[in-house]
């Protein structure tokens, strides 16, 4: 859909950040147990990315959140999601592009 059109390099960067969200959250929770890492640049940047993605997720509808969970956090392919999660091809790509677009706005990339 043209509504969520982004340059390819921005789309790929944001998509990677969304796929890494769950892993980054685990890393942050482990680092928070050790106080000496709370002030490192990597910790602060990763925490900022997580907080921005969380902000976008809070503003989505319940149905969109479920689809985002399937697409980015459980990493289901479009075919798998269509067969097992009742997500049509159009819904899959529309919600994926919507999340990438809104996250890019939140990351101030566009």
TORFILO-498866 format. One record per atom (N, C-alpha, C, CB): residue number from 1; residue in three letters; atom name; x, y, z. Coordinates in nm, 2 decimals, always signed. Glycine has a CB too. Layout:
! residues N
n, res, atom, px, py, pz
NUM, Ala, CA, X, Y, Z
...
This chain:
! residues 110
n, res, atom, px, py, pz
1, Unk, N, +0.08, -0.12, +0.00
1, Unk, CA, +0.00, +0.00, +0.00
1, Unk, C, +0.09, +0.12, +0.00
1, Unk, CB, -0.10, +0.00, +0.12
2, Unk, N, +0.06, +0.22, -0.08
2, Unk, CA, +0.14, +0.34, -0.10
2, Unk, C, +0.14, +0.43, +0.03
2, Unk, CB, +0.09, +0.42, -0.21
3, Unk, N, +0.04, +0.41, +0.11
3, Unk, CA, +0.02, +0.49, +0.24
3, Unk, C, +0.14, +0.46, +0.33
3, Unk, CB, -0.11, +0.45, +0.31
4, Unk, N, +0.20, +0.34, +0.33
4, Unk, CA, +0.31, +0.31, +0.42
4, Unk, C, +0.44, +0.29, +0.34
4, Unk, CB, +0.27, +0.18, +0.50
5, Unk, N, +0.46, +0.36, +0.23
5, Unk, CA, +0.58, +0.35, +0.15
5, Unk, C, +0.70, +0.42, +0.22
5, Unk, CB, +0.55, +0.41, +0.01
6, Unk, N, +0.81, +0.34, +0.22
6, Unk, CA, +0.93, +0.39, +0.28
6, Unk, C, +1.05, +0.36, +0.19
6, Unk, CB, +0.95, +0.34, +0.43
7, Unk, N, +1.16, +0.43, +0.20
7, Unk, CA, +1.28, +0.39, +0.13
7, Unk, C, +1.32, +0.26, +0.18
7, Unk, CB, +1.39, +0.50, +0.15
8, Unk, N, +1.38, +0.17, +0.10
8, Unk, CA, +1.41, +0.04, +0.13
8, Unk, C, +1.51, +0.03, +0.25
8, Unk, CB, +1.48, -0.03, +0.01
9, Unk, N, +1.61, +0.11, +0.26
9, Unk, CA, +1.71, +0.11, +0.37
9, Unk, C, +1.64, +0.13, +0.50
9, Unk, CB, +1.83, +0.20, +0.34
10, Unk, N, +1.55, +0.23, +0.51
10, Unk, CA, +1.48, +0.25, +0.63
10, Unk, C, +1.39, +0.14, +0.67
10, Unk, CB, +1.40, +0.38, +0.62
11, Unk, N, +1.32, +0.08, +0.57
11, Unk, CA, +1.23, -0.03, +0.59
11, Unk, C, +1.31, -0.15, +0.65
11, Unk, CB, +1.15, -0.07, +0.46
12, Unk, N, +1.42, -0.18, +0.59
12, Unk, CA, +1.50, -0.29, +0.63
12, Unk, C, +1.56, -0.27, +0.77
12, Unk, CB, +1.62, -0.32, +0.53
13, Unk, N, +1.60, -0.15, +0.80
13, Unk, CA, +1.65, -0.12, +0.94
13, Unk, C, +1.54, -0.14, +1.04
13, Unk, CB, +1.71, +0.02, +0.94
14, Unk, N, +1.43, -0.08, +1.02
14, Unk, CA, +1.32, -0.09, +1.12
14, Unk, C, +1.27, -0.23, +1.13
14, Unk, CB, +1.20, +0.00, +1.07
15, Unk, N, +1.26, -0.30, +1.02
15, Unk, CA, +1.22, -0.44, +1.02
15, Unk, C, +1.31, -0.53, +1.11
15, Unk, CB, +1.21, -0.50, +0.88
16, Unk, N, +1.44, -0.50, +1.09
16, Unk, CA, +1.54, -0.57, +1.18
16, Unk, C, +1.52, -0.54, +1.32
16, Unk, CB, +1.68, -0.54, +1.13
17, Unk, N, +1.50, -0.41, +1.35
17, Unk, CA, +1.48, -0.37, +1.49
17, Unk, C, +1.36, -0.44, +1.55
17, Unk, CB, +1.47, -0.22, +1.51
18, Unk, N, +1.25, -0.45, +1.47
18, Unk, CA, +1.13, -0.52, +1.52
18, Unk, C, +1.15, -0.67, +1.54
18, Unk, CB, +1.01, -0.49, +1.42
19, Unk, N, +1.22, -0.73, +1.45
19, Unk, CA, +1.25, -0.87, +1.47
19, Unk, C, +1.34, -0.90, +1.59
19, Unk, CB, +1.32, -0.93, +1.34
20, Unk, N, +1.43, -0.80, +1.62
20, Unk, CA, +1.52, -0.81, +1.73
20, Unk, C, +1.46, -0.77, +1.87
20, Unk, CB, +1.65, -0.74, +1.71
21, Unk, N, +1.34, -0.71, +1.87
21, Unk, CA, +1.28, -0.66, +1.98
21, Unk, C, +1.28, -0.75, +2.10
21, Unk, CB, +1.14, -0.61, +1.95
22, Unk, N, +1.23, -0.87, +2.08
22, Unk, CA, +1.21, -0.97, +2.19
22, Unk, C, +1.35, -1.01, +2.25
22, Unk, CB, +1.14, -1.10, +2.13
23, Unk, N, +1.45, -1.03, +2.16
23, Unk, CA, +1.59, -1.06, +2.21
23, Unk, C, +1.64, -0.94, +2.28
23, Unk, CB, +1.67, -1.09, +2.09
24, Unk, N, +1.63, -0.82, +2.23
24, Unk, CA, +1.68, -0.70, +2.30
24, Unk, C, +1.61, -0.68, +2.44
24, Unk, CB, +1.65, -0.58, +2.22
25, Unk, N, +1.49, -0.71, +2.45
25, Unk, CA, +1.42, -0.70, +2.58
25, Unk, C, +1.48, -0.80, +2.68
25, Unk, CB, +1.27, -0.73, +2.56
26, Unk, N, +1.51, -0.92, +2.64
26, Unk, CA, +1.58, -1.02, +2.73
26, Unk, C, +1.71, -0.97, +2.77
26, Unk, CB, +1.59, -1.15, +2.66
27, Unk, N, +1.79, -0.91, +2.68
27, Unk, CA, +1.92, -0.86, +2.71
27, Unk, C, +1.92, -0.75, +2.81
27, Unk, CB, +1.99, -0.82, +2.58
28, Unk, N, +1.82, -0.66, +2.79
28, Unk, CA, +1.81, -0.54, +2.88
28, Unk, C, +1.77, -0.59, +3.02
28, Unk, CB, +1.70, -0.45, +2.83
29, Unk, N, +1.68, -0.69, +3.03
29, Unk, CA, +1.64, -0.74, +3.16
29, Unk, C, +1.76, -0.80, +3.23
29, Unk, CB, +1.52, -0.84, +3.15
30, Unk, N, +1.84, -0.87, +3.16
30, Unk, CA, +1.96, -0.93, +3.22
30, Unk, C, +2.06, -0.83, +3.26
30, Unk, CB, +2.03, -1.03, +3.12
31, Unk, N, +2.08, -0.72, +3.18
31, Unk, CA, +2.18, -0.62, +3.21
31, Unk, C, +2.13, -0.53, +3.33
31, Unk, CB, +2.20, -0.53, +3.09
32, Unk, N, +2.00, -0.52, +3.35
32, Unk, CA, +1.95, -0.44, +3.46
32, Unk, C, +1.98, -0.51, +3.59
32, Unk, CB, +1.80, -0.43, +3.44
33, Unk, N, +2.01, -0.64, +3.59
33, Unk, CA, +2.05, -0.70, +3.72
33, Unk, C, +2.19, -0.66, +3.76
33, Unk, CB, +2.04, -0.85, +3.70
34, Unk, N, +2.27, -0.62, +3.66
34, Unk, CA, +2.41, -0.58, +3.69
34, Unk, C, +2.42, -0.43, +3.67
34, Unk, CB, +2.51, -0.65, +3.60
35, Unk, N, +2.43, -0.35, +3.78
35, Unk, CA, +2.42, -0.21, +3.78
35, Unk, C, +2.53, -0.14, +3.70
35, Unk, CB, +2.43, -0.15, +3.92
36, Unk, N, +2.65, -0.21, +3.68
36, Unk, CA, +2.76, -0.14, +3.61
36, Unk, C, +2.73, -0.12, +3.46
36, Unk, CB, +2.88, -0.22, +3.63
37, Unk, N, +2.63, -0.20, +3.40
37, Unk, CA, +2.60, -0.19, +3.26
37, Unk, C, +2.49, -0.08, +3.23
37, Unk, CB, +2.56, -0.32, +3.21
38, Unk, N, +2.43, -0.03, +3.34
38, Unk, CA, +2.32, +0.06, +3.31
38, Unk, C, +2.36, +0.19, +3.25
38, Unk, CB, +2.25, +0.08, +3.45
39, Unk, N, +2.48, +0.22, +3.25
39, Unk, CA, +2.53, +0.35, +3.20
39, Unk, C, +2.60, +0.34, +3.07
39, Unk, CB, +2.61, +0.43, +3.30
40, Unk, N, +2.61, +0.22, +3.01
40, Unk, CA, +2.68, +0.21, +2.88
40, Unk, C, +2.60, +0.26, +2.77
40, Unk, CB, +2.72, +0.06, +2.86
41, Unk, N, +2.66, +0.30, +2.66
41, Unk, CA, +2.60, +0.35, +2.54
41, Unk, C, +2.51, +0.25, +2.48
41, Unk, CB, +2.70, +0.40, +2.44
42, Unk, N, +2.56, +0.13, +2.47
42, Unk, CA, +2.48, +0.02, +2.41
42, Unk, C, +2.35, +0.00, +2.49
42, Unk, CB, +2.56, -0.11, +2.40
43, Unk, N, +2.36, -0.01, +2.62
43, Unk, CA, +2.24, -0.03, +2.70
43, Unk, C, +2.14, +0.08, +2.68
43, Unk, CB, +2.28, -0.03, +2.85
44, Unk, N, +2.19, +0.21, +2.68
44, Unk, CA, +2.10, +0.32, +2.67
44, Unk, C, +2.03, +0.33, +2.54
44, Unk, CB, +2.17, +0.45, +2.70
45, Unk, N, +2.10, +0.30, +2.43
45, Unk, CA, +2.05, +0.30, +2.29
45, Unk, C, +1.94, +0.19, +2.28
45, Unk, CB, +2.16, +0.29, +2.19
46, Unk, N, +1.98, +0.07, +2.33
46, Unk, CA, +1.89, -0.04, +2.32
46, Unk, C, +1.76, -0.02, +2.40
46, Unk, CB, +1.95, -0.17, +2.36
47, Unk, N, +1.77, +0.04, +2.51
47, Unk, CA, +1.66, +0.07, +2.60
47, Unk, C, +1.57, +0.18, +2.53
47, Unk, CB, +1.70, +0.12, +2.74
48, Unk, N, +1.63, +0.27, +2.46
48, Unk, CA, +1.56, +0.37, +2.39
48, Unk, C, +1.48, +0.31, +2.28
48, Unk, CB, +1.65, +0.48, +2.34
49, Unk, N, +1.54, +0.22, +2.20
49, Unk, CA, +1.47, +0.15, +2.09
49, Unk, C, +1.35, +0.07, +2.14
49, Unk, CB, +1.56, +0.06, +2.02
50, Unk, N, +1.37, +0.00, +2.25
50, Unk, CA, +1.26, -0.08, +2.31
50, Unk, C, +1.15, +0.01, +2.36
50, Unk, CB, +1.31, -0.16, +2.43
51, Unk, N, +1.18, +0.12, +2.42
51, Unk, CA, +1.08, +0.21, +2.47
51, Unk, C, +1.00, +0.27, +2.35
51, Unk, CB, +1.14, +0.32, +2.55
52, Unk, N, +1.06, +0.30, +2.24
52, Unk, CA, +1.00, +0.36, +2.13
52, Unk, C, +0.90, +0.26, +2.06
52, Unk, CB, +1.10, +0.41, +2.03
53, Unk, N, +0.95, +0.13, +2.05
53, Unk, CA, +0.86, +0.03, +2.00
53, Unk, C, +0.75, +0.00, +2.09
53, Unk, CB, +0.94, -0.10, +1.97
54, Unk, N, +0.77, +0.00, +2.22
54, Unk, CA, +0.66, -0.01, +2.31
54, Unk, C, +0.55, +0.10, +2.30
54, Unk, CB, +0.71, -0.01, +2.46
55, Unk, N, +0.60, +0.22, +2.27
55, Unk, CA, +0.51, +0.33, +2.26
55, Unk, C, +0.42, +0.31, +2.13
55, Unk, CB, +0.59, +0.46, +2.24
56, Unk, N, +0.48, +0.26, +2.02
56, Unk, CA, +0.40, +0.23, +1.90
56, Unk, C, +0.30, +0.12, +1.93
56, Unk, CB, +0.49, +0.19, +1.79
57, Unk, N, +0.34, +0.02, +2.00
57, Unk, CA, +0.26, -0.10, +2.03
57, Unk, C, +0.14, -0.06, +2.12
57, Unk, CB, +0.33, -0.21, +2.10
58, Unk, N, +0.16, +0.03, +2.21
58, Unk, CA, +0.05, +0.08, +2.30
58, Unk, C, -0.06, +0.15, +2.22
58, Unk, CB, +0.11, +0.18, +2.41
59, Unk, N, -0.02, +0.21, +2.11
59, Unk, CA, -0.12, +0.29, +2.03
59, Unk, C, -0.20, +0.21, +1.93
59, Unk, CB, -0.05, +0.40, +1.97
60, Unk, N, -0.16, +0.08, +1.92
60, Unk, CA, -0.23, -0.01, +1.82
60, Unk, C, -0.35, -0.07, +1.88
60, Unk, CB, -0.13, -0.11, +1.77
61, Unk, N, -0.44, -0.12, +1.79
61, Unk, CA, -0.56, -0.19, +1.84
61, Unk, C, -0.52, -0.33, +1.88
61, Unk, CB, -0.67, -0.20, +1.73
62, Unk, N, -0.61, -0.40, +1.95
62, Unk, CA, -0.58, -0.53, +2.00
62, Unk, C, -0.56, -0.63, +1.89
62, Unk, CB, -0.70, -0.58, +2.09
63, Unk, N, -0.63, -0.62, +1.78
63, Unk, CA, -0.62, -0.71, +1.67
63, Unk, C, -0.48, -0.68, +1.60
63, Unk, CB, -0.73, -0.68, +1.56
64, Unk, N, -0.44, -0.56, +1.59
64, Unk, CA, -0.31, -0.53, +1.53
64, Unk, C, -0.20, -0.58, +1.61
64, Unk, CB, -0.29, -0.38, +1.51
65, Unk, N, -0.21, -0.57, +1.75
65, Unk, CA, -0.11, -0.62, +1.84
65, Unk, C, -0.09, -0.77, +1.82
65, Unk, CB, -0.14, -0.58, +1.98
66, Unk, N, -0.20, -0.84, +1.81
66, Unk, CA, -0.20, -0.99, +1.79
66, Unk, C, -0.12, -1.02, +1.66
66, Unk, CB, -0.34, -1.05, +1.79
67, Unk, N, -0.15, -0.95, +1.55
67, Unk, CA, -0.09, -0.97, +1.43
67, Unk, C, +0.06, -0.94, +1.43
67, Unk, CB, -0.16, -0.89, +1.32
68, Unk, N, +0.09, -0.83, +1.50
68, Unk, CA, +0.23, -0.79, +1.52
68, Unk, C, +0.31, -0.90, +1.59
68, Unk, CB, +0.25, -0.66, +1.59
69, Unk, N, +0.25, -0.95, +1.69
69, Unk, CA, +0.31, -1.06, +1.77
69, Unk, C, +0.34, -1.18, +1.68
69, Unk, CB, +0.22, -1.10, +1.89
70, Unk, N, +0.24, -1.22, +1.60
70, Unk, CA, +0.26, -1.33, +1.50
70, Unk, C, +0.37, -1.30, +1.40
70, Unk, CB, +0.13, -1.36, +1.43
71, Unk, N, +0.37, -1.18, +1.35
71, Unk, CA, +0.47, -1.14, +1.24
71, Unk, C, +0.61, -1.13, +1.29
71, Unk, CB, +0.42, -1.02, +1.17
72, Unk, N, +0.63, -1.04, +1.39
72, Unk, CA, +0.76, -1.00, +1.43
72, Unk, C, +0.82, -1.08, +1.55
72, Unk, CB, +0.76, -0.86, +1.47
73, Unk, N, +0.73, -1.11, +1.65
73, Unk, CA, +0.78, -1.18, +1.77
73, Unk, C, +0.79, -1.33, +1.76
73, Unk, CB, +0.70, -1.13, +1.89
74, Unk, N, +0.69, -1.39, +1.70
74, Unk, CA, +0.69, -1.53, +1.67
74, Unk, C, +0.75, -1.56, +1.54
74, Unk, CB, +0.54, -1.59, +1.68
75, Unk, N, +0.77, -1.46, +1.46
75, Unk, CA, +0.84, -1.47, +1.33
75, Unk, C, +0.78, -1.57, +1.23
75, Unk, CB, +0.99, -1.51, +1.35
76, Unk, N, +0.65, -1.57, +1.23
76, Unk, CA, +0.58, -1.66, +1.13
76, Unk, C, +0.58, -1.60, +0.99
76, Unk, CB, +0.43, -1.68, +1.18
77, Unk, N, +0.60, -1.69, +0.89
77, Unk, CA, +0.60, -1.65, +0.76
77, Unk, C, +0.45, -1.61, +0.72
77, Unk, CB, +0.66, -1.75, +0.66
78, Unk, N, +0.44, -1.55, +0.60
78, Unk, CA, +0.30, -1.51, +0.56
78, Unk, C, +0.22, -1.64, +0.53
78, Unk, CB, +0.31, -1.43, +0.43
79, Unk, N, +0.28, -1.74, +0.47
79, Unk, CA, +0.20, -1.86, +0.44
79, Unk, C, +0.16, -1.93, +0.57
79, Unk, CB, +0.28, -1.95, +0.35
80, Unk, N, +0.25, -1.94, +0.67
80, Unk, CA, +0.22, -2.01, +0.79
80, Unk, C, +0.11, -1.93, +0.87
80, Unk, CB, +0.35, -2.01, +0.88
81, Unk, N, +0.12, -1.80, +0.87
81, Unk, CA, +0.02, -1.71, +0.94
81, Unk, C, -0.11, -1.73, +0.87
81, Unk, CB, +0.07, -1.57, +0.94
82, Unk, N, -0.11, -1.74, +0.74
82, Unk, CA, -0.24, -1.76, +0.67
82, Unk, C, -0.31, -1.89, +0.70
82, Unk, CB, -0.22, -1.74, +0.52
83, Unk, N, -0.22, -2.00, +0.71
83, Unk, CA, -0.28, -2.13, +0.73
83, Unk, C, -0.31, -2.15, +0.88
83, Unk, CB, -0.18, -2.23, +0.69
84, Unk, N, -0.23, -2.11, +0.97
84, Unk, CA, -0.25, -2.14, +1.11
84, Unk, C, -0.31, -2.03, +1.20
84, Unk, CB, -0.12, -2.18, +1.17
85, Unk, N, -0.29, -1.90, +1.16
85, Unk, CA, -0.33, -1.79, +1.24
85, Unk, C, -0.45, -1.71, +1.18
85, Unk, CB, -0.22, -1.70, +1.27
86, Unk, N, -0.50, -1.76, +1.07
86, Unk, CA, -0.61, -1.69, +1.00
86, Unk, C, -0.59, -1.55, +0.97
86, Unk, CB, -0.74, -1.70, +1.09
87, Unk, N, -0.47, -1.52, +0.92
87, Unk, CA, -0.43, -1.39, +0.88
87, Unk, C, -0.41, -1.39, +0.73
87, Unk, CB, -0.29, -1.34, +0.95
88, Unk, N, -0.49, -1.32, +0.66
88, Unk, CA, -0.49, -1.32, +0.51
88, Unk, C, -0.36, -1.25, +0.47
88, Unk, CB, -0.61, -1.25, +0.45
89, Unk, N, -0.32, -1.28, +0.34
89, Unk, CA, -0.20, -1.22, +0.29
89, Unk, C, -0.21, -1.07, +0.29
89, Unk, CB, -0.18, -1.27, +0.14
90, Unk, N, -0.32, -1.01, +0.25
90, Unk, CA, -0.33, -0.86, +0.26
90, Unk, C, -0.32, -0.81, +0.40
90, Unk, CB, -0.47, -0.82, +0.20
91, Unk, N, -0.38, -0.87, +0.49
91, Unk, CA, -0.38, -0.83, +0.63
91, Unk, C, -0.23, -0.84, +0.68
91, Unk, CB, -0.47, -0.91, +0.72
92, Unk, N, -0.17, -0.95, +0.65
92, Unk, CA, -0.03, -0.97, +0.70
92, Unk, C, +0.06, -0.86, +0.65
92, Unk, CB, +0.02, -1.11, +0.64
93, Unk, N, +0.06, -0.83, +0.52
93, Unk, CA, +0.15, -0.73, +0.47
93, Unk, C, +0.11, -0.58, +0.51
93, Unk, CB, +0.16, -0.74, +0.32
94, Unk, N, -0.02, -0.56, +0.52
94, Unk, CA, -0.07, -0.43, +0.55
94, Unk, C, -0.03, -0.40, +0.70
94, Unk, CB, -0.22, -0.42, +0.54
95, Unk, N, -0.05, -0.49, +0.79
95, Unk, CA, -0.02, -0.47, +0.93
95, Unk, C, +0.14, -0.46, +0.95
95, Unk, CB, -0.07, -0.58, +1.02
96, Unk, N, +0.21, -0.54, +0.87
96, Unk, CA, +0.36, -0.54, +0.88
96, Unk, C, +0.41, -0.40, +0.84
96, Unk, CB, +0.42, -0.65, +0.79
97, Unk, N, +0.36, -0.35, +0.72
97, Unk, CA, +0.40, -0.22, +0.67
97, Unk, C, +0.36, -0.11, +0.76
97, Unk, CB, +0.35, -0.20, +0.53
98, Unk, N, +0.24, -0.12, +0.82
98, Unk, CA, +0.19, -0.02, +0.91
98, Unk, C, +0.28, -0.01, +1.03
98, Unk, CB, +0.04, -0.05, +0.96
99, Unk, N, +0.32, -0.12, +1.09
99, Unk, CA, +0.40, -0.12, +1.21
99, Unk, C, +0.54, -0.07, +1.17
99, Unk, CB, +0.42, -0.26, +1.26
100, Unk, N, +0.60, -0.11, +1.06
100, Unk, CA, +0.73, -0.05, +1.02
100, Unk, C, +0.72, +0.10, +1.00
100, Unk, CB, +0.77, -0.12, +0.88
101, Unk, N, +0.61, +0.14, +0.93
101, Unk, CA, +0.60, +0.29, +0.91
101, Unk, C, +0.58, +0.37, +1.04
101, Unk, CB, +0.47, +0.31, +0.82
102, Unk, N, +0.50, +0.32, +1.13
102, Unk, CA, +0.48, +0.39, +1.26
102, Unk, C, +0.60, +0.39, +1.34
102, Unk, CB, +0.36, +0.33, +1.33
103, Unk, N, +0.68, +0.28, +1.34
103, Unk, CA, +0.80, +0.27, +1.41
103, Unk, C, +0.91, +0.36, +1.35
103, Unk, CB, +0.85, +0.12, +1.41
104, Unk, N, +0.91, +0.37, +1.22
104, Unk, CA, +1.01, +0.46, +1.16
104, Unk, C, +0.98, +0.61, +1.20
104, Unk, CB, +1.00, +0.45, +1.00
105, Unk, N, +0.85, +0.64, +1.21
105, Unk, CA, +0.81, +0.78, +1.26
105, Unk, C, +0.86, +0.80, +1.40
105, Unk, CB, +0.66, +0.80, +1.25
106, Unk, N, +0.84, +0.70, +1.48
106, Unk, CA, +0.88, +0.71, +1.62
106, Unk, C, +1.03, +0.71, +1.64
106, Unk, CB, +0.82, +0.58, +1.70
107, Unk, N, +1.10, +0.64, +1.55
107, Unk, CA, +1.25, +0.65, +1.55
107, Unk, C, +1.30, +0.78, +1.49
107, Unk, CB, +1.30, +0.52, +1.48
108, Unk, N, +1.21, +0.86, +1.44
108, Unk, CA, +1.24, +0.99, +1.37
108, Unk, C, +1.33, +0.96, +1.25
108, Unk, CB, +1.31, +1.08, +1.47
109, Unk, N, +1.30, +0.86, +1.17
109, Unk, CA, +1.37, +0.83, +1.05
109, Unk, C, +1.30, +0.89, +0.93
109, Unk, CB, +1.39, +0.68, +1.03
110, Unk, N, +1.18, +0.93, +0.95
110, Unk, CA, +1.10, +1.00, +0.84
110, Unk, C, +1.03, +1.12, +0.90
110, Unk, CB, +1.00, +0.90, +0.76
